[in-house]
Amino acid sequence: MDMDSAKKRIAELSALLEKYSYQYYVLDDPEISDYDFDMLMQELKALEAEYPQLILPTSPTQRVGGIASGKFAKVEHGVQMASLQDVFSFEQVDSFLTSCKEKLGSAEYSVEPKIDGLSVSLEYTNGILTRGSTRGDGFIGEDVTANLRTIRSIPLKIDNAPEFLEVRGEVYMPRESFFELVEQQELMDEQPFKNPRNAAAGSLRQKNPKITAQRKLDMFIFNVQQCIGKEFAAHSESLDYLKELGFRTIPSYKVCSRPEEIRAEIDRIGIERNIFAFDIDGVVVKVNDLAQRTVMGATAKTPKWAVAYKYPPEEKETKLLDIEVNVGRTGTITPVAVFEPILLAGTSVSRAVLHNQDFIDEKDIRIGDTIIVRKAGEIIPEVLRSVAHGENSVPFRLPARCPVCGADSVRENGESALRCPNVQCPAQLLKNMIHFVSKSAMNIDGLGAANMKLLVDSGLVSSPADLYTLTKEQLLTLDRFADKSAENLINAIAASKTAGLERLIHALGIRNIGQRAAVLLCEKFGSIDAIIAAGKDDIASIEGFGSIMAESVCSAFAEPHRIELIQRLKACGVIMTYESETGSDNRFDGLTFVLTGTLSTLKRDEAKKLIESFGGKVTGSVSKKTDYVVAGEAAGSKLDKANALGITVISESELIEKTR
């Protein structure tokens, strides 16, 4: 396909993908299947890979683009992003309405759900999204444009747009996405987000847009901040206009005039909020007429023409039936309250974490007690207190032995958590394996929690080292794997051998040793053998370390099972030295490689690192001096030139095979 034809087809594909994205993410009424959508996206990616000069910032492929940011630039808001005055009773709502009536006479009000998320501004110049920023203090926020581009319901461009348009909305995380994220965090033994609002805020402020994209955020627009080229008389008129432009506007808003109508609408939203796919923490009541808003004015912090009614926290009594004890990845023994099911915020709840023995003692929680549980703004249930002990109840004590393996539990000085010290404890195996392959550790793509659980449950792996002896044939015996996915996983596992010593140290799951500490260890000692041989004082001398971290390292490498694991990983070819370029195996010494097209398993920099780790050289152009061209999908002119020069062309799988 020549460039003119490619340009035309790219425009057609972009228009189709934007249309189908709008149907799926905004209207919730998809016209085509997910598979057909993916095929169109792959076609567009292939054309853009062949003609990168035709890639536009508004292309559907650019929703996750760019590189990780070191910091967010400050943004001065042209129009203040003010907060609202909170009210907590109908009497306070009536007081607000009375003050409006005194100044305005008759008035209409827009009554809207108050989405529990993060307030954000979007700016469009001639229909193109040019900047997105957080509210900050209302006057100065942070530029998070790259992250906002990953939210599929936000249009990157709008047709028939005014010269300049700034809109305000709420970024939120749907409940289903939140529960998925919390489940992953718990499997990783990470501190889970407490509620979708915190999860949305933390996800939007990620330095890497690709992480934000994985969090499945969404956004509702609820206001026009500025508009050049279009004027509005009423707020409801502006919302209708935004909807016509393709924005996902705030749902279920209604224009009311009488106090009893407004109270009825607040009650209706309160009942229906339990069936929403997102959290709301109240209802906003706004003067609808924009000229009347000017008459009402504002204080330094809040407008006088609107209030936010907050629903009271929901607390309920129930009976504590049992306290279960779970064991996490690092051996932490966690008590969990199991109580008679109650309905909170529209969902049935029957469990809540009790944290540790100190928490239980402080609240004197006993099996058989009548307890108070709440959700309020916290989507995760929590036990507030015990209001009555059950008959013949006794204080609850966490077990002296691990409930899974029977090892004596320990509580170290200065810690509130009880732990199982047995690293071979079956309860810790799955979570340790998930951590080992995670992105921050060995970064084995295709081994998420579900696939890892399948491998462990099937008995194919019981140690990280078992991953490196897996075969494609073994994977094909499992339901979740087909020929291509099995091959990709085997390739990804092989590629992880060159992940680097710093990733391996982090993957080993040593207590108190995170990613940064792993790098410091590698920079100091250079190899796994040197780290193992190092003394406590030598490790503690590393800037940023201390006696506790040094003790954790020494204790970890004094454990026979960990030394055995390291020896097995060595035998499998996992790199154990901290070298940025080449290792001791220089099988590619003197050979020059060129990478072209889209690789299915490795990223470009990972493939480059793999080649260089064996002494090879990677260049950007094909010449007579090139020894190998590694061709992925949609390989373009470099592949043509390689064929013309008679240079050996190999696939990604063949490259990985050469490193085994």
N, C-alpha and C positions, 0 to 999 in steps of 0.2 A: 504494500500500500504506500503510495507516495504521500508527501507531506500535506498537500491540499485535501486529499481524501481523508487522511488521518485527522486533520483539523475539523473537518465536517463531521466525521463520526464521533470524535471526542465531544463536540457540542451536542450531538444527538443523545449520546449516552449520559452526559451530565444532566441534560434536561429531564430525561427519563428517570434517572436515579433520584433527582430532587423531587420529582413528582411522586414517585413511589415512597420516598422517605416521608414526605408530608402526609400521605395517606396512612402510613404505618404509625408514625410517631405523634402526629397531631390529631388526625381524624380517627385513629384506631380502626381503620377500615381498609386493610391492604387489598390491592387489586391482583397482585401476583404472589407467588410462593417465595419463601425465604431462599430456596435454591435458585430460582430464576433471578432474584435480585442479586445474589452472590455471583452468578455467572456474568451478569451485566457489569458488576463491579470489577471482576477479574479481567474482562475485556478492556475496560477503561484503564486499569492499571498497566496492562500489557502495552497498550498504545502509548501511554505516558512514559513508560520505561524506554520505549523505542524512540520517542520524540519528546525528551524532557523539556525542550524549549517551549512546548505547547501547554505545559502545566500552569494552570491559573490558581491564584490563592483561594478562589471560590469553588474549585473542583471538589466533588464529593470525596475524592481520595485524600484530601488535605485536612480532613477533620482531626486526624492525629498526625501531626507533622512537626518538624523542627526538632530541636534538641532540648535536653533538660536544662532548666534555667537555674542560675545560681541565686537569683533573688527577683522579687517583683518590683517593677518600677512604680513610683507614686503617681497617682492621677488626681488632679484637682477637679472636682465636679463643677460643671457649669451651673447646675441647679442643685441646691442642697438636697441630699437624700435624707430627709428628716425622719425621725422615729415618731411613733404615735403614742398618745396618752392612753394608758391602760385603765380599764374600768372592770369591776368585778361583780356588779349587781345590776338588776334592771332599774333600781333607783338611780344609780349613777348614769345609766343610759338616758333615763328620763331627764335628769339634770342637764345633760349635754343637749338634748333636743329642746329643752326650754330656753337655754342660752341662745341657741340658733334661732328660735322663733322670735325671741325678743329683738334680735338684730335684723332678721331677714323677713319676718312675717311668715308667709307660707314658703315651704321648701320641700324638695324631693331628696331622697337619700338612696345611695347605692349601698346595698347590704351584701357583703362578700365573705366567703371563707378566708380565714387568715392562715395561709400555708406556713407550716413550721419548717423553715429552711434558712437560706442565706440570701440576703437582698443584694441584687446585682444590677448594674446599668449596662445597656447595650447601645452602641452608637453606630449609626448607618449614614454613610456619605454617598449620595447618589445611588442608594440601594445596596451598597456593599458594606458588610460588617467590618468596621475599621478598628473598633476597640470595645473591650468589655472590662468592667472593673467592679471590685467589691465596694460595699457601702463605706467601710472604714468608720470614721467618726462622723460621717455625714457630709463632710467638706472635702476630705482627702481619703481616697481609697487606694487599692492596688490593682495594677494591670494584670489581669488573668485571661487575656484574649485567647492565648493558645489553648488553655484548658477549656474555656467555654466553647471553642470550636468543636470539641469532642462530643458535645451534647446534641443529639440528633434532632431534637425538636426546635433547636435554634436555627433559623434560616441564615445561611451565609450571604445570601443576596435576596432582595425582594424586588418584584416587578412593579412598575407604576408607582415608584416610591417618591416621596418628597425630596427636596434638595438635601436636607439634613433631618435626621430623626433620632432622638434618644428616648429609649423606653426603659422602664424599670420593672423588674420581676423578681421572682423568688426561685432560687435553685434548690432543689430538694432531692432526696433519695427515696424512691418508692419503697414501701414496706418489704415487698418480696426481695428486692435487691439488698436491702439492709439485713434481712435475716440470712441471706446467702453469705454476705460479707462477714457477719458475726460468726457464722458456722466455720468459715475458713480461718478466722482469727483464733477461735477456740481450738481448732485442730492444730494450729501452729503454736499454741500456748502463748499467744499474744494477748495484750489487754484489749478486749473488744470495745468498740464504740458503745456509749450508753444509749444513744437514741439516733434516729435518722437525721436529726438536725446537726448533731455533732459530726456524724459520718459525712454529711454533705459538705460541711465547712472544711473538714480535714481533707476530703477528696479534691475539692476545688482548688485548694492551696498546695497541691502537690507540685514539686519542682519539675516533675516529668509528666507531660501531658498524656503519655501512654498509660500511666497508672490511673490518671483521672478517667480515661476512656473505659478502663476495665470496671469502674465503679457504677456504671449505668445510671448516671444522674439524669434529671429531667428539669424542666423549667416552665413556670407559668408567668405570663406577662400581666401586670395589673395597672400600669400607669404610663402615660406619655409625659416625659420630663421636658423635652423640647421638640419643636417641630417647625421647620422653615419650609414654607410652601403649602401649608394646610392649616386651617383653623377649626377649632371645635367650640361648641357652645356648652356641651355637657360631657361629663366623664363617661357616661354610658355610650355616647356617640363615638368617643375616642376608642373605646373597647371594641365596638362594632367595626370601626375602621381597621384597627389592628388585626382583627380576625380576618377581614377581607384580604389583608396583605399577606396572610399566611402564618401569623403568630399564633402560638398556643396560649390563649387568654385565660384568665382566672375563671374557673367553672362556677356554675350555680349562683351567679350574682343576680340580684333582683332590685328594681327601683321601687321604693315604697315612699309613702307620704305620711301615713298616720302612725303614731306610737305603737298602737296595738298590732299593726301590720309588721312593724320592725321587730317587736318582741316575738311574734309568731314565726318570723323568718329565722331569728336567732335560735328558737326552739327546734325548728325544722332542720337546720344545718347541724345542730347538736345531736339530733337523732341520726341523721344520715352520715355523719362523719365516720361512724363505725364501718360503713361499707365503702368509704373512699379507699383508693389504692395508696394514699399518702396521708401523712399526719397533718392535722390542723390544730392550732392551739387557741383558737378563738374566732371571732367574727369582727370584721371591720365595718363600721357605719360611717359613710362619707356623704357630705353635701354633694349632690350631683351636678348642680349648676356651677360652672367654672367662674363666672362673674361673682356669684354669691360667695364663693370661697375667698375671693379677694376682699370682700367686705368683712368676712369673719377674721381674716388675718392669721397671725401665728405668734407664738412665743419664740424665744431663742432656740428652743429644742424641738417643739412640737407644733403642728398646725392646730388651730382652734376649730377647724371645720371637719374634724374626724376624731373618732375614738376607736380603740380596739377592746372589744368585750372579751374577757378571758373566762373560759369555763372553769369551774372549781375543780381541784384535784379529786380524782375518784379513788376512794379507799373502801375496802370491804373486809368484813370478818370472814374467817374460814377456820377449819380445824386442821392442825398439823398432824398428818398421818404417819410420817416417817422422815428420817434424815438419811439420805443416801450419801455415800462417800465415793468420789471419783478420783482417778489418778491421772495427772497430766504428763506432757512430754518430758519435763524436767523432774518428774517425780512428785510434784506438788499434790498433796492430798486435800481435796476441796469438798466441803460438806454442801449438800443441796437439799433444800426443804421440799418435801412432797406433801401437798395439802389437797383437801377436797376442792374440785374444780369450781372456779368462780368466773363470772363474766366481767372483764375489765376492758374498757375502751373498745368494746365490740368483739373481743376475742376471748376464748376460753383459756384460763390460766390455771396451772396446777403445780408449777415448780418455780423455785427462785434460789439463786446462789446465796449461801450464808457465809461465804468468804473464808473464815478461819475460826479457831477456838476462841480467840479474844472477842470476836464479834458475837458469838453465841453466848459467852459468859456475860458480856456487857448487857445484853438484852434478856438474859436468863431464859433462853428459848429451850423448851422441852417438848419431846414427842407427846402428843395428846393435847397440847395447848390450843387455846383459841388465839389466833394471831390476826394482826392487821396487815393487809397487803395492798400495795398501790402500784399504779402505773403512772398516772398524771402525765407529765410531758416525757417521762422516761418510758420508752417502749419496752424495756426489759423490766419485769416485775421485781419488786424488792419487798422484803419483810421489814415493816416498820417497828413492830414491837409485839410482845406477848401481852394480852389483856387478862388472861385467866389460865392458870395451870390446870392440866387435867388431873383427875383423881389418881392418887398414888404415883404421880410423875416424879421423875428424878432428874437431876442435872445431866445434860448430855456431854459425853467426852468422846473426842475423836479416838479411833483405835490406836493401840500401841504398836500394832503390826499393819503392814500394807494389806488392804483387803483383797488384793489381787494375787500377790506372790508370797505374802506371809513374812516378808523381811521386816525387821524392827524399824519402825518409823523414827525419824530424828527431827529435832527442831534446833537449828543452830542459833548461836548467840546473836541478838539483834534482829532476828527475823520473826515474823508472826506466822509464817507458813510451816506446816508439818510436811515432811517429805519422805518418800520411799527412796532409800539410797541404792537400791538394786537396779542397775542400768539394764539388766536382762529382763526386767519385769515386763510381761506381755502387754500390760496396759500402756507402756511407754513406746513400744515398738512402732506402731503405726504413725504416731505423731512425730517420732524421731525420723522416720523414713520420709514423711512429708516435708519436714524441715530440711533434710539432707538435699532433696532435689529442688527446693524452692528457688525462686529467682535470685534472692540475695545470697544463696549458697551455691550449689553446683549448677543451678539454672538448667535443669533438664526439661526442655519443652515437651508437652504432651503427657507429663506425669502429674496431673492435678490430684486433688484429694481422692476423687472417685476412682480414678485408675490405680492409684497407689493402694487404696483399700482392696481393690480387686486382686492385685498382685499378692498382697499379704494374705488375704483370706484364701486364695487358691494354693498357698504354700510355695509359690515360685520364688518368693524372696522372704528372708527372715533376717537379713543384714544388708546394709548398703553395698557391700561387696558383691552380693548376689546379683545386683543389677547389671554388673559388667560381664556376667556369664550368661545372661539371658539370650535366647535365640528367637529369631522371627517365628520359627515353627512353634515354640512354646506360647508365644503371644497369640498366635492364630487359634489356639485351643480355647481362648477366652471370648466371651460374647461381645465385648466392647471393641474388639480389634478386627479390622479387615486387612487385606494385603498391604495397602498403601500406608495406613496408620501404623501398622506393626513395623514396617520398614523405616518410617520416619522416626519412630521411637528408638529403634536400635541405633540409628544414625545419631540421634540426639544424645544418647547415652555415651556412644563412642566419642563424640565431640567434647563431652564434658570432662574427658580425661585431661584436657588442656585448660580447664577453667582457671587454674592458678592455685598456688598454695594458700593464698589468703582466703579464697572461697572455701577451700577444703577445711581449713581451720575453723571457719565459721560454721560449716556444714556439720562438723563433729559435735556441735551442741554443747560446748564446754560452758558451764555456768559462769556468768559474769563476763563472758568474752563475746562481744558483738562484732560487727563488721569492722569498725575502726580499730578495735583492739587486735583483731586478727592481722590486719595490715601492719600495725606497729610491731607485732611479734615477728612477722616475716621480714620486715625491714631490718630488724635487729639481728636476727639469727640466720636468715637466708635459706634454711632447709628444715624439713620436718625432723631429721635426725639431730640437728643442732638444738632445736627447740626442746626435744625430749631430753637431751643431755644437760640442758641449762639448769642452773640452781635457782632457788627461790629468790635470793638476793639479786642475782643477775637480772632476772625477769622484772623484779620490783623496781630496778633502777631505770626502766624505760619510762620516759616522760609520759604522763597520763595513766600510768599503772600505779598500783599500790600493793600492799601486802595481801589484801583479800583476793585481788585478781591473780597475783602471782601464785598464791596458794591454790587457787582453782586450777591453774594450768598444771602445776606440779602434781596435784592430786589426780587430775584427769589422765596424765601420761604415766601415772604409777599403776593404773588399772590394767590388768592383764588383757581384758577383753578389748580395750581400745588399742593396745599395741598389736594384738592379733588382727584387728580390723585394718590397721595401717599397713601391716605386712601383706595382707590379702589385696588391698588396693594397689600397693606397689607392684605386686605380681601381675595385676591387670593392666598396668601401664599408666595409672593415674600420676600426673606430675607432682613431685614432692619437693621441688625446689622453687625458690622465688626468683624467677628470671623473666624480665619483660619481653625479651625477644626469643633467643634460642636456648635450647637445653642441650643435653649431652648427645642426643640422637640427632645427627645432622644428615639424615637420609636425603633431604632435598638440597643439600649444599651445592651451590652453583647453578641451581635451576630457577628459572623465572616463570611466574604464573601471572595470568590475567583473569580477572573475574568478570563475568557478564551475565545479564539477566537476573531474574528473581530466584534466589535459592530457597528451597522449601523447608530446610531444617535450620541452617545457619544464617545468621545475619552477616553482612559483608565484613564487618570488623572482626567477627568471630572466625570466619573463614580465613581472613588475613592472618589473624593471630595463630591459627592452627598451622598454616603453611610456614610462617616465620619460626614457630616453635621447633620445627624440624630443619631449620637452616635455609629455607627457601626465601625467595624474593618475590614480592607482589608489585606489579606496575599497573599503570592505568591505561596503557595503550598497547596494541598488538604490533609487533615488528618481527623481523627475521630472527632476532635474539630471543624471542619468546619460546619457551619449551612446552608449556601447557596452557590451554584456555579452558577454564572451568565454566561450563555453560548451564545456566538455570533456565527457568521458563521465560518466554518472551525475550530471548537473547537477540540482539540486533546486529548492528554493523560490525561489531568486534568479531562476532561469530563468522560473518561473511568474509571478513578479511583473513581470519585464521584459516578458513577452508581454502581461500585463494592462495595463501602462502604454504599450504600443506602442513600446518602446525597441528599437533595432536590435540584433539578436543575430548575432554572427559566430563562426566556428569559429577554432580555433588556427591553421589553415593560412591563413585569410583575414587574421588579425592579422599573421602573418609576411609575407604578400604585401604588406601595406600598408607594411612597413618596407623593402621592396626599392627 
